[in-house]
């Protein structure tokens, strides 16, 4: 696959300073001016000021100039305007208004490789003595940006932009309400769901294992119980462990690990999942605010005001 993952997300929020403080505490490296880096993916988050929270821009990583030209050609076939330069092509997703930039970016290399966590099980001893995770004392540092999730008032059109325009592949569907799409070998890099208003739902950040998810969430919740959204649990679609928190603007931020991978497209068949089946295999049930964030009505009013 010529595309190889997400490069960066740009989040627009009303309160930049509080949001910068939150993602610094979340474990991302603040490089200044609202730009953050992950441990292995380079600069992958930017915070900018907007009247209400939204996904301003999504960057998708490609290998070379031929990949950029191919995306540009597909977007033109959809009747979409593009801005093309030597290293990227930019287009606006026509429903949500999100700028999407496909650009040449090095593939993320985890170096040195993460050592597999030894776990004991019935009749199986992979480690002796105390579990090594108890010696972890430093802050949790996400390795990379994994995926972004957004709501769209016209799911088929937004899906068409990502699949026919950019070249994403569909991994699974949630009935006719959402689609998990990938531009890498991970199960999904973008999830688009049908919604009454276009909005940013969450970003997801990969950590080493379930213990890092728990350590990260515990640290974020100390003194801030209002940040908790949903977790700990394991998704069905993608099979990743998760814990969701909420930033000051109302965007959800997920720690995740152990996601399904797709090594060969021909060996993967998308499933149509119904109800809550695709959301989780185990864990607490999702709160209503996860499915319909509490500020949706305000976002609808804000979006209407912005159009008027």
LINVENWO-V955715 format. One line per field, one symbol per residue. phi: phi as a letter, one per 40 degrees, with the letter a starting at -180 (. if undefined). burial: 1 if it has 9 or more other C-alpha atoms within 8 Angstrom, else 0. Layout:
phi: ???
burial: ???
This chain:
phi: .ccahccabbbcacbccccccccccchcccchfgbbbccbbgcbabbbcbcacaccabbbcbcacccccccdccccccgbcbbbbcbabbabccccgccbbcbcacccbcbcdcccccbcadgbbcabgcccccccbcccbdcaccabbbcbcaddccdcdccccchcbccabbfbbabcbbbaccdabbbbbcacacaccabbbcbcacccccccccccccgbccccbaicabcccggccaabbbccchccbbcaagcdbbcbdccbbcbbbbgcdccacahccccdcccbdccccccccccccccc
burial: 00111111111111110011011101111100011111111011111111011111111111101011101101110001010000111111101101111111000000000000000000000000000000000001111111111111101011111111111101111110111111111111111111001111111111111101111110011000001111111111111111111111101111111011010000000000100011011010000001000001001101100000
